[in-house]
Amino acid sequence: MNTSARSTARLLFSALRALLVLTVVTGVIYPLVITGIAQGAFSDRANGSKVEHEGRDVGSKLIGQSWNLKGTDTPDPRWFQPRPSNSAYDPLATGPSNLGASDATLVKTVKEAKQQVASFNDVPVSEVPKDAVTGSGSAIDPHISPAYARIQVDRVAKENGLSEPQVENLVRDHEEGRDLGFLGNEKVNVLELNVALSRLTDN
Amino acid sequence: MSPILADVLQVSALVAALALVHRPLGDYMARVYAGKKHSRVERWIYRAVGADPDAGMRWPAYLRAVLAFSLAGVLFLYLLQRLQDRLPLSLGFAAISPDQAFNTAASFVANTNWQSYSGESAMGQLAQTGGLAVQNFVSAAVGMAVAVALIRGFARARTGELGNFWADLVRGTLRILLPMAAVAAVLLIACGAIQNFSGTQSVTTVTGQTQHLTGGAVASQEAIKDLGTNGGGYYNANSAHPFENPSGISNLLEIFLLLVIPFAMPRTFGRMVGSVRQGYAVVAAMAGIWLAGVVAVTWLEAAHPGTAAQLAGGAMEGKEQRFGEGASSLFAVSTTMTSTGSVNSFHDSFSGLSGGVLLFGMMIGEIAPGGVGSGLYGMLVMAVVAVFIAGLMVGRTPEYLGKKIGPREMKLAACYILVTPALVLTGTALAMGTGNGESSMTNTGPHGFSEVLYAYTSASNNNGSAFAGFAANTGFHNTALGLCMLLGRFLPMVFVLALAGSLAGQRPVPASAGTLRTDKPLFTGVLVACIAIVAGLTFFPSLALGPLAEGLAA
């Protein structure tokens, strides 16, 4: 009995030492080496692909933002609007609605969003694309579909005193196809598009 | 390009890449585990551990080492979380509560990575990088070690020895997982995943609002999270978070990482038992089931049944624009069938029937292709069952790879396949019966029941994904799911190692005209049918109450 207790203790002590050694290798050396390579070779990307505007960082091109009127839940008509977000685009609370595809609450939300997007952009309800009325998985989706960007052109042009062709061209320049032509989905980055829009209105 | 064509090309590219590395990686892993030499670093580690890497272990000794190492992991992780507020790099977060710390420790040591916490608002950098990410490596290496021990049971004769656990653990970590994770991490960073120690940074947006961006060693953790079929995201949104998975390319790379080792292990098996064709029969069964799941879910999500999805014009709720329905479906099936559980879209919002397919992918026991190591040993246990059933049909003593499948072997295999169904069904019944299931639901009706069933299926099969509307952070669920994860991981290992020991001790029987050929397509068919029947009979009633009821009503 005594010897088996002692051998169990010895085994546990070995296990603990193995864990600590492997912690040093995979929990200290590995992340530090990768961070070193990242900061040396890809410092821009490793630090969050920041977007600069008027000499300062205004966010990350990978993280969606709210384009509401400051301090309200009302979308600002001067900007291209992103997808609905479950967390008002707060990166400290990522995550989706988790409502099922037949859920009554979700049906109501989608119905209201469709009406809101249609009247906000003055387009028929049938032209509102799916990404404009559904929340993303991360709640900080930086992209919208090209279709959603296009139905916003007229409104954005009018609100900023720009011509429609000017804004149309801007959207066309920011449309991104699938990666390598077949991976993922077509998209428009909202932050980059709005920063470019802001440059256009400043001039 | 039409979405359908893009989906087909995407799956084809993935399959081609997996096929390309199948042989070299499978052969390499066989050499790693069969090798006699130790590198200088490894020798140093063995000295520090106080273990002789050349000493063969019989199955009880191998098992004791597995359990001791895992127990040390649970205790270490538990303490790291409980003392978080007093340790450096905590980002100011408080200590984790006892039940949640137990749940998380059990979860990461059991290779499940069920997360009842939210990464960006609960776990500091020390807990994530020095604790959770370490278990991502070593829990995966433990799974691979047990699989290799079972292979040795088939390959060896008249010896009780299954190899040395410490050598298998250290080699799996150092020679397989670490180099592959390092390459993958750098590729992910090149795609835009972040890797820094900056903590939380604040920026003022164009419209004058403040946004807080959480930094961290994300890419290095992301790589091993997928490669080791772990699944615990740095952030709550997991691989839907653009810092973890920034583009269509990084997305395909991550799906590749989920599948690459589990699909290459059958080659390692074939090599080590001396017949690569035996490995092909196993990998064909895995690939067939996986592909059927991919086709079903991709088709269902493109058709988007469900009132809300129909109204919106597509199943984009819970999905990212840069991925769309196709890349999200491919990820969802691959993560549930590999026991990974990382997600790039949220399964709770998939159509009812898609949710059923994802659930069934876990219920078959995570074997198509399954987790690293655990997928292979689970599939080999099913192969033993298939050989037994086929043997009964033709009235011959069943044998597999020259080893007789006698009463002892069958008892162990039967115990193995009973563990997870018992945990899933008792766990779900207990949660529902005590009212703890209902109070944690976000959805109502059959879909609400699916959330509870999904939680207990995911934990017991060591997957870790969730119908994430399920509010898991309660004392009851933290404890019950924690126990499901530990028992669902380590009880099957007990039976696998006992089976390996019993096989290794046998004298091989030469093949005769009456021997069932297990390296032919016919056997692959029998194997797939056995898997479908065993899981179907066990779980059909519970599936009927949840996803089937929801899907047929839609």
Interface residues (C-beta under 8 A of the other chain):
Chain A: T8 L11 L12 F13 S14 A15 L16 R17 A18 L19 V21 L22 T23 V25 T26 G27 V28 Y30 P31 V33 I34 T35 I37 A38 Q39 A41 F42 R45 A46 N47 G48 S49 K50 H53 R56 D57 V58 G59 S60 L62 I63 Q65 S66 W67 N68 K70 D76 W79 R83 Y89 D90 P91 L92 A93 T94 G95 P96 S97 N98 L99 G100 A101 S102 D103 A104 L106 V107 T109 V110 K111 K114 V128 P129 K130 D131 V133 T134 G135 S136 G137 S138 A139 I140 D141 P142 H143 I144 S145 R178 D179 L180 G181 F182 L183 G184 N185 K187 L191 N194 V195 S198
Chain B: M1 L5 A6 L9 Q10 A13 I45 A48 V49 G50 A51 R64 A65 A68 F69 L71 A72 G73 F76 S118 E120 S121 T129 G130 G131 A133 V134 F137 V138 W166 L169 V170 T173 L174 L178 A181 A182 A185 V186 I189 A190 C191 G192 A193 I194 Q195 N196 F197 S198 T200 Q201 V203 T204 T205 V206 T207 G208 Q209 Q211 H212 L213 T214 G215 A217 A219 S220 Q221 I224 Y235 N236 A237 A240 H241 P242 F243 P246 S247 G248 I249 N251 L252 H304 P305 G306 T307 A308 A309 L311 A312 G313 G314 A315 M316 E317 G318 K319 E320 Q321 R322 F323 G324 G326 A327 V343 N344 S345 F346 D348 S349 F350 S351 G352 T442 N443 T444 H447 F467 A468 G469 E550 A553 A554
